[in-house]
């Protein structure tokens, strides 16, 4: 079987590994950029569902070595009140811990593993399904996927989600290692985690009715937005690097995932966010390879893949929308959250996330 993968990011590289190892197919990854690896993008976290997918691909240890484990997550109110402490990206009974790393490092590891598995990676040329002489085309071309609209001209458009994120790195601020912090700020959420080199990686997620002008989102503006939250403000002031703002986007349910030969995976089909984008892409890769290995014809395999993945992805998308809404509460809602969230984290959190991590 000849397989062409469009896109050499997390979903594309993972699917190349999975398809090579599950089916022995001849796999070529086509990446439009000359060098898609390196430090492209900010940091991300892999929850245990994504890590178990990597384990099945044979590259869990390499990915863990490229990042660092994070066992716990603490949620804070804008006033500095601790709302709750929960296991990060896992159930409390799970000894496997979430891994945080730079997106570029994850891509590097997965691409290297794809080559070791026997896949070819070609860079520097943009391709489309019609250009490819392949039995199966895997479209892992991201949220702005050209393949998605080619499969279905009526596919929903990508829309701005009303939030933008700004990532940065700070020095000189000590936080407990292995703990991820989430602050429900008055004018935006703020996430941070101490890295193993002594720096702190952070991301400000700011509500805004329109995507921002990058020139206007300065360190000074962020200090003003988070001026009443002690931890975010200290990190913004201590920043040694502040990245350009990145608008966050959403995509309504995509009705068509495949046409019998070409299939969408990862953000091309379902950009979920909520810290699950990479993990869901890895799950897609594993599930797709399993279906192709088990079903004798490609069209049938893609139909089975869609049947298997749609319900789980839909549930994750709904959870992500709730997560996004929680980052933009009004004054009254913040006060309600301060009262109810400690109870929710203590009594409901494990039950409400068990479907995802199991």
Buried (B, 14 or more C-beta within 10 A) or exposed (E): EEBBBBBBBBBBBBBBBBBBBBBEBBBBBBBBBEEBBEEBBBBBBBBBBBBBBBBBBBBBEBBBEBBBBBBBBBBBBBEEEEBBEBBBBBBEEBEBBBBBBBBBBBBBBBBBBBBEBBBEBEBEEEBBBEEBEBBBBBBBBBBEBBBBEBBBEEBBEBEBBBBBBBBBBBEEBEBEBBBBBBBBBBBBBBBBBBBEEEBBBBBBBBBBEEBBEBEEBEEEBBBEBBBBBBBBBBBBBBBEEBBEBBBBBBBEEBEBBBBEBBBBBBBBBBBBBBBBBBBBBBBBBBBBBBBBBEBEEBEBBBBBBBEBBBEBBEEBBEBBBEBBEBBBBEEEEBEEBBEEBBEBBEEEBBEEBEEBBE
